[in-house]
Amino acid sequence: MQIKTDSKALVHFNVLLKDGSAADSTRVDGKPVWFVFGDGSLTDSLESQLLGMEKKQTKKFEIDGSDLFGPVNPDNIHYMDIDQFPTDLKLEEGAIIAFEQMGGGSIPGMIRGIQGHSVKVDFNHPLAEQEVILEVEILEVKA
């Protein structure tokens, strides 16, 4: 059965950087994910790459990171007082820090800058503005 505009597909995927290094993979924890076509959860660009694929097929292609992780949202960039960070934490631009969420769990934030007592933290996905390589394996297709 081929993937159509109203299909669901169980997939394993690897996200690679342009240099070929791994950035993310469903294989790490052995948990494939369901892609639901036509409901708006996938971008048109991603859907167009996968339409017509069948069970056991694999495909490797370049895609904009925002097509996987969502567009960069300026509301996800926050300025925090340096006193909110532990004194033993080495703050430097490019560092990714786990921040505890109010409802439990954590969310990664990247330090984008430090000026005086102000720390610029970006909670957008770090790959949202990069071209990435996506390797997809279709495990199952449902109508």
DRENPA-857860 format. One line per 2 residues: their letters; for each residue x, y, z of N, C-alpha, C. Coordinates in nm, 4 decimals, decimal comma, always signed. Each point is the difference from the previous one (the first is absolute). Layout:
N
a) X/Y/Z/X/Y/Z/X/Y/Z | ...
END
This chain:
143
mq) +0,0841/-0,1180/+0,0000/-0,0841/+0,1180/+0,0000/+0,0891/+0,1249/+0,0000 | -0,0303/+0,0915/-0,0878/+0,0758/+0,1238/-0,0109/-0,0537/+0,1063/+0,0956
ik) +0,0889/+0,0875/+0,0437/-0,0416/+0,1133/+0,0825/-0,0773/+0,0973/-0,0878 | -0,1204/+0,0356/+0,0474/-0,0856/+0,0959/-0,0705/-0,0263/+0,1178/+0,0930
td) -0,0724/+0,0981/-0,0481/-0,0230/+0,1237/+0,0757/-0,0794/-0,0204/+0,1286 | -0,0632/-0,1169/+0,0181/-0,0754/-0,0253/+0,1236/+0,0519/-0,1236/+0,0743
sk) +0,1247/-0,0373/-0,0262/+0,0590/-0,1195/+0,0615/+0,0634/+0,0320/+0,1351 | +0,0313/-0,1075/+0,0714/+0,0855/+0,0044/+0,1181/+0,1161/-0,0932/-0,0308
al) +0,1203/+0,0413/+0,0380/+0,1168/-0,0845/-0,0255/+0,0848/-0,0082/+0,1260 | +0,0354/-0,1220/+0,0361/+0,0916/-0,0226/+0,1110/+0,1413/+0,0041/-0,0574
vh) +0,0831/+0,0904/+0,0527/+0,1317/+0,0212/-0,0591/+0,1099/+0,0023/+0,1057 | +0,1172/-0,0411/-0,0436/+0,1233/+0,0275/+0,0714/+0,0690/+0,1091/-0,0798
fn) +0,0619/+0,0940/+0,0697/+0,0744/+0,1017/-0,0726/+0,1278/+0,0362/+0,0721 | +0,0956/+0,0454/-0,0804/+0,1259/+0,0552/+0,0485/+0,0102/+0,1419/-0,0542
vl) +0,0360/+0,0932/+0,0852/+0,0278/+0,1366/-0,0421/+0,1514/+0,0163/+0,0049 | +0,0562/+0,0370/-0,1143/+0,1445/+0,0171/-0,0114/+0,0317/+0,1449/-0,0334
lk) +0,1134/+0,0464/+0,0505/+0,0488/+0,1313/-0,0387/+0,0648/-0,0113/-0,1376 | +0,0279/+0,1124/-0,0619/+0,0570/-0,0003/-0,1352/+0,1325/-0,0752/-0,0059
dg) +0,0745/-0,0037/+0,1116/+0,1276/-0,0720/+0,0017/-0,0179/-0,1505/+0,0215 | -0,1270/-0,0446/+0,0113/-0,0289/-0,1423/+0,0159/-0,0108/-0,0468/+0,1434
sa) +0,0302/+0,0868/+0,0962/-0,0095/-0,0411/+0,1400/-0,1468/-0,0064/+0,0436 | -0,0290/-0,0925/+0,0902/-0,1372/-0,0223/+0,0457/-0,0432/+0,1087/+0,0974
ad) -0,1227/+0,0503/-0,0190/-0,0551/+0,1010/+0,0895/-0,1161/-0,0551/+0,0814 | -0,0747/-0,0934/-0,0593/-0,1164/-0,0573/+0,0681/-0,0369/-0,1294/-0,0708
st) -0,0606/-0,0917/+0,0722/-0,0409/-0,1261/-0,0607/-0,1039/-0,0689/+0,0861 | -0,1009/-0,0573/-0,0648/-0,0982/-0,0798/+0,0739/+0,0579/-0,1365/+0,0356
rv) +0,1097/-0,0350/-0,0619/+0,0609/-0,1311/+0,0249/+0,0745/-0,0055/+0,1330 | +0,0366/+0,1152/+0,0533/+0,0746/+0,0032/+0,1260/-0,0771/-0,0712/+0,1102
dg) -0,1300/+0,0318/+0,0107/-0,0813/-0,0662/+0,1025/-0,0898/-0,1078/-0,0594 | +0,0161/-0,0291/-0,1298/-0,0753/-0,1074/-0,0644/-0,1491/+0,0272/-0,0097
kp) -0,0379/+0,1286/-0,0048/-0,1421/+0,0343/-0,0049/-0,0323/+0,0789/-0,1267 | -0,0503/-0,0702/-0,1028/-0,0402/+0,0718/-0,1203/-0,1194/+0,0910/+0,0308
vw) -0,0285/+0,0915/-0,0909/-0,1098/+0,0950/+0,0195/-0,0997/-0,0110/-0,1142 | -0,1230/+0,0419/+0,0284/-0,1044/+0,0048/-0,1023/-0,0014/+0,1378/-0,0629
fv) +0,0075/+0,0049/-0,1316/-0,0217/+0,1230/-0,0752/-0,1431/-0,0064/-0,0514 | -0,0777/+0,1032/+0,0256/-0,1390/+0,0065/-0,0454/-0,0071/+0,1027/-0,1120
fg) -0,0405/-0,0446/-0,1165/-0,0029/+0,0854/-0,1182/-0,1354/+0,0698/-0,0112 | +0,0046/+0,1246/-0,0434/-0,1213/+0,0754/-0,0284/-0,0654/+0,0662/+0,1192
dg) +0,0564/-0,0140/+0,1212/-0,0643/+0,0613/+0,1174/+0,0710/+0,1284/+0,0442 | +0,1029/+0,0411/-0,0758/+0,0709/+0,1229/+0,0334/+0,1169/-0,0189/+0,0961
sl) +0,0220/-0,1221/+0,0490/+0,1102/-0,0227/+0,0933/+0,1354/-0,0067/-0,0711 | -0,0012/-0,0267/-0,1305/+0,1227/-0,0029/-0,0801/-0,0037/+0,1157/-0,0995
td) +0,1148/+0,0552/-0,0301/+0,0028/+0,1078/-0,0988/-0,0236/-0,0570/-0,1396 | -0,0458/+0,0865/-0,0904/-0,0222/-0,0423/-0,1383/+0,1283/-0,0547/-0,0619
sl) +0,1119/+0,0635/+0,0320/+0,1292/-0,0412/-0,0542/+0,0353/-0,1421/+0,0435 | -0,0212/-0,0307/+0,1270/+0,0297/-0,1345/+0,0502/-0,0968/-0,1019/-0,0597
es) -0,1284/+0,0330/-0,0014/-0,0977/-0,0922/-0,0581/+0,0318/-0,0314/-0,1454 | +0,0376/+0,1016/-0,0770/+0,0263/-0,0218/-0,1428/+0,1174/-0,0960/-0,0216
ql) +0,0960/-0,0002/+0,0923/+0,1134/-0,0920/-0,0108/-0,0410/-0,1448/+0,0276 | -0,1045/-0,0192/+0,0798/-0,0361/-0,1345/+0,0460/-0,1184/-0,0620/-0,0739
lg) -0,0827/+0,0836/-0,0636/-0,1159/-0,0531/-0,0728/+0,0453/-0,0999/-0,1064 | -0,0712/-0,1118/-0,0092/+0,0323/-0,1028/-0,0979/+0,0944/-0,1074/+0,0515
me) +0,0638/+0,0238/+0,1144/+0,0884/-0,1028/+0,0550/-0,0824/-0,1171/+0,0536 | +0,0640/-0,1152/+0,0111/-0,0665/-0,1213/+0,0471/+0,0779/-0,0626/+0,1145
kk) -0,0665/-0,0943/+0,0668/+0,0623/-0,0757/+0,1091/+0,1351/-0,0559/-0,0449 | +0,0987/+0,0098/+0,0884/+0,1365/-0,0480/-0,0180/+0,0852/+0,0891/-0,0905
qt) -0,0584/+0,1074/-0,0527/+0,0790/+0,0911/-0,0818/+0,0782/+0,0955/+0,0893 | +0,1151/+0,0418/-0,0493/+0,0801/+0,1010/+0,0688/+0,0268/+0,1144/-0,0973
kk) +0,0243/+0,1162/+0,0580/+0,0297/+0,1166/-0,0821/+0,0874/+0,0944/+0,0809 | +0,0918/+0,0660/-0,0701/+0,0892/+0,0960/+0,0629/-0,0079/+0,1290/-0,0816
fe) -0,0252/+0,1121/+0,0682/-0,0143/+0,1265/-0,0712/+0,0328/+0,1173/+0,0913 | +0,0333/+0,1133/-0,0614/+0,0256/+0,1222/+0,0746/-0,1317/+0,0729/+0,0224
id) -0,0098/+0,0627/+0,1166/-0,1217/+0,0736/+0,0345/+0,0367/+0,1116/+0,0969 | -0,0765/+0,1053/-0,0023/+0,0228/+0,1093/+0,0935/-0,0395/-0,0455/+0,1399
gs) +0,0824/+0,0312/+0,0987/-0,0281/-0,0401/+0,1379/-0,1356/+0,0478/+0,0500 | -0,0469/+0,1138/-0,0504/-0,1306/+0,0504/+0,0443/-0,1137/-0,0910/-0,0458
dl) +0,0233/-0,0807/-0,1055/-0,1014/-0,0953/-0,0447/-0,0122/-0,1191/+0,0945 | +0,0985/-0,0188/+0,0859/-0,0046/-0,1086/+0,0980/-0,0309/+0,0499/+0,1405
fg) +0,0606/+0,1126/+0,0363/-0,0050/+0,0452/+0,1387/-0,0834/+0,1254/+0,0196 | -0,0626/+0,0463/-0,1064/-0,0819/+0,1203/+0,0078/+0,0811/+0,1247/-0,0303
pv) -0,0695/+0,1054/-0,0392/+0,0699/+0,1243/-0,0326/+0,0537/+0,0676/+0,1257 | +0,1004/+0,0814/-0,0198/+0,0549/+0,0767/+0,1111/-0,1049/+0,1011/+0,0448
np) -0,0265/+0,0008/+0,1291/-0,0990/+0,0896/+0,0579/+0,0717/+0,1000/+0,0898 | -0,0073/+0,1308/-0,0325/+0,0684/+0,0991/+0,0832/-0,0487/-0,0003/+0,1455
dn) -0,1218/-0,0484/+0,0242/-0,0522/-0,0069/+0,1368/+0,0697/-0,1067/+0,0837 | +0,0785/-0,0858/-0,0654/+0,0741/-0,1047/+0,0715/+0,1401/+0,0446/+0,0387
ih) +0,0297/+0,1272/-0,0190/+0,1288/+0,0555/+0,0407/-0,0248/+0,0869/+0,1230 | +0,0685/-0,0318/+0,1078/-0,0229/+0,0691/+0,1278/+0,1299/+0,0563/+0,0550
ym) -0,0139/+0,1097/+0,0736/+0,1139/+0,0600/+0,0695/-0,0180/-0,0286/+0,1482 | +0,1022/-0,0590/+0,0590/-0,0068/-0,0389/+0,1401/+0,1130/+0,0675/+0,0767
di) -0,0249/+0,0260/+0,1264/+0,1028/+0,0581/+0,0848/+0,1038/-0,1061/+0,0314 | +0,1255/+0,0360/-0,0074/+0,1090/-0,0948/+0,0232/-0,0076/-0,0624/+0,1390
dq) -0,0634/+0,0704/+0,0944/-0,0138/-0,0521/+0,1369/-0,0947/-0,1200/+0,0075 | -0,0774/-0,0265/-0,1071/-0,0904/-0,1150/-0,0021/+0,0736/-0,1308/-0,0300
fp) +0,1273/+0,0093/-0,0349/+0,0789/-0,1180/-0,0336/+0,0905/-0,0358/+0,1169 | +0,0253/-0,1284/+0,0220/+0,0928/-0,0401/+0,1065/+0,1375/+0,0634/-0,0234
td) +0,0631/+0,0411/+0,1061/+0,1297/+0,0675/-0,0116/+0,1094/-0,0920/-0,0546 | -0,0152/-0,1315/+0,0191/+0,1021/-0,0925/-0,0491/-0,0227/-0,0420/-0,1455
lk) -0,1071/+0,0511/-0,0630/-0,0308/-0,0338/-0,1389/+0,0782/+0,0928/-0,0923 | +0,0768/-0,0581/-0,0890/+0,0791/+0,0799/-0,0937/-0,0907/+0,0452/-0,1140
le) -0,0329/+0,1268/-0,0015/-0,0860/+0,0558/-0,1043/+0,0862/+0,0483/-0,1154 | -0,0260/-0,0557/-0,1183/+0,0704/+0,0469/-0,1182/-0,0919/-0,0124/-0,1209
eg) +0,0209/+0,0883/-0,0959/-0,0827/+0,0007/-0,1196/+0,0096/-0,1346/-0,0711 | -0,1156/-0,0534/-0,0407/-0,0054/-0,1289/-0,0679/-0,0272/-0,1170/+0,0928
ai) +0,0134/+0,0208/+0,1300/-0,0266/-0,1086/+0,0960/-0,1496/-0,0290/+0,0038 | -0,0343/-0,1262/+0,0107/-0,1401/-0,0409/+0,0132/-0,0214/-0,0466/+0,1431
ia) -0,1006/+0,0581/+0,0637/-0,0283/-0,0273/+0,1409/-0,1427/-0,0527/+0,0114 | -0,0195/-0,0987/+0,0867/-0,1345/-0,0524/+0,0264/-0,0668/+0,0880/+0,1056
fe) -0,1173/+0,0510/-0,0315/-0,0768/+0,0823/+0,0925/-0,1216/-0,0798/+0,0455 | -0,0250/+0,0000/+0,1303/-0,1147/-0,0714/+0,0547/-0,1283/+0,0742/-0,0346
qm) -0,1018/-0,0755/-0,0448/-0,1300/+0,0589/-0,0314/-0,0896/-0,0063/+0,1227 | -0,0947/+0,0907/+0,0075/-0,0885/+0,0061/+0,1169/-0,0804/-0,1282/+0,0175
gg) -0,0430/-0,0625/-0,1082/-0,0795/-0,1215/+0,0097/+0,0832/-0,1258/+0,0116 | +0,1300/+0,0142/+0,0175/+0,0898/-0,1151/+0,0035/+0,0697/-0,0152/-0,1331
gs) +0,1029/-0,0765/-0,0026/+0,0780/-0,0176/-0,1214/+0,0946/+0,1173/-0,0219 | +0,0724/-0,0067/-0,1097/+0,0935/+0,1072/-0,0285/-0,0052/+0,0359/-0,1475
ip) +0,0499/+0,1185/-0,0295/+0,0056/+0,0490/-0,1380/+0,1393/+0,0581/-0,0218 | +0,0622/-0,0318/-0,1159/+0,1331/+0,0547/-0,0248/-0,0067/+0,1448/-0,0471
gm) +0,0935/+0,0791/+0,0459/+0,0130/+0,1381/-0,0456/+0,1452/+0,0264/-0,0349 | +0,0223/+0,0714/-0,1108/+0,1362/+0,0300/-0,0419/+0,0351/+0,1431/+0,0389
ir) +0,1162/+0,0153/+0,0606/+0,0487/+0,1329/+0,0361/+0,0434/+0,0696/-0,1296 | -0,0667/+0,1106/-0,0323/+0,0309/+0,0738/-0,1233/+0,0852/+0,1238/+0,0264
gi) +0,0094/+0,0397/+0,1264/+0,0821/+0,1159/+0,0305/-0,0060/+0,0340/+0,1472 | +0,1040/+0,0680/+0,0470/+0,0071/+0,0457/+0,1396/+0,0487/+0,1439/-0,0044
qg) -0,0782/+0,0882/+0,0604/+0,0391/+0,1400/+0,0036/-0,0307/+0,0533/+0,1394 | +0,1041/+0,0296/+0,0745/-0,0189/+0,0460/+0,1372/-0,0679/-0,1088/+0,0811
hs) -0,1159/+0,0324/+0,0564/-0,0765/-0,0972/+0,0801/-0,1107/-0,0667/-0,0804 | -0,0052/+0,0250/-0,1309/-0,1056/-0,0545/-0,0848/+0,0522/-0,1167/-0,0837
vk) -0,0729/-0,1121/+0,0072/+0,0347/-0,1191/-0,0770/-0,1119/-0,0251/-0,1005 | +0,0354/-0,0029/-0,1285/-0,0968/-0,0246/-0,1071/-0,0089/-0,1506/-0,0222
vd) -0,1202/-0,0567/+0,0242/-0,0212/-0,1439/-0,0114/-0,1023/-0,0258/-0,1102 | +0,0367/-0,0867/-0,0916/-0,0857/-0,0338/-0,1141/-0,0571/-0,1399/+0,0216
fn) -0,1332/-0,0075/+0,0098/-0,0670/-0,1287/+0,0209/-0,0517/-0,0607/-0,1310 | +0,0316/+0,0624/-0,1148/-0,0315/-0,0612/-0,1291/+0,0921/-0,1200/-0,0186
hp) -0,0432/-0,0949/-0,0812/+0,0856/-0,1154/-0,0257/+0,1280/+0,0477/-0,0679 | +0,1175/-0,0458/+0,0454/+0,1263/+0,0482/-0,0561/+0,0176/-0,0292/-0,1489
la) -0,0736/-0,0968/-0,0551/+0,0141/-0,0324/-0,1418/-0,1081/+0,0647/-0,0872 | -0,0875/+0,0804/+0,0597/-0,1111/+0,0580/-0,0746/+0,0459/+0,0900/-0,1136
eq) +0,1177/+0,0588/+0,0102/+0,0485/+0,0905/-0,1039/+0,1084/-0,0621/-0,0883 | +0,0146/-0,1307/+0,0040/+0,1044/-0,0658/-0,0784/-0,0604/-0,0978/-0,0997
ev) +0,0715/-0,0208/-0,1091/-0,0345/-0,1086/-0,0905/+0,0505/-0,1286/+0,0646 | -0,0819/-0,1030/+0,0006/+0,0399/-0,1288/+0,0566/-0,0281/-0,1097/-0,1020
il) +0,0529/-0,1163/+0,0262/-0,0247/-0,1172/-0,0837/-0,0893/-0,0936/+0,0809 | -0,1079/-0,0439/-0,0612/-0,0935/-0,0901/+0,0669/+0,0044/-0,1354/-0,0688
ev) +0,0236/-0,1035/+0,0800/-0,0088/-0,1382/-0,0482/-0,1265/-0,0592/+0,0605 | -0,0870/-0,0516/-0,0859/-0,1280/-0,0528/+0,0454/-0,0148/-0,1444/-0,0450
ei) -0,0479/-0,0850/+0,0913/-0,0356/-0,1374/-0,0346/-0,1464/-0,0195/+0,0352 | -0,0787/-0,0405/-0,0983/-0,1428/-0,0234/+0,0214/-0,0186/-0,1422/+0,0540
le) -0,0578/-0,0109/+0,1191/-0,0215/-0,1310/+0,0620/-0,1408/-0,0536/-0,0249 | -0,0965/+0,0909/-0,0093/-0,1387/-0,0408/-0,0163/-0,0782/+0,1169/-0,0580
vk) -0,0993/-0,0295/-0,0830/-0,0862/+0,1034/-0,0577/-0,1448/-0,0422/+0,0231 | -0,0813/+0,0924/+0,0510/-0,1428/-0,0239/+0,0199/-0,0786/+0,1068/-0,0754
a) -0,1140/-0,0406/-0,0521/-0,0867/+0,0952/-0,0732/-0,0664/+0,0966/+0,0966
END
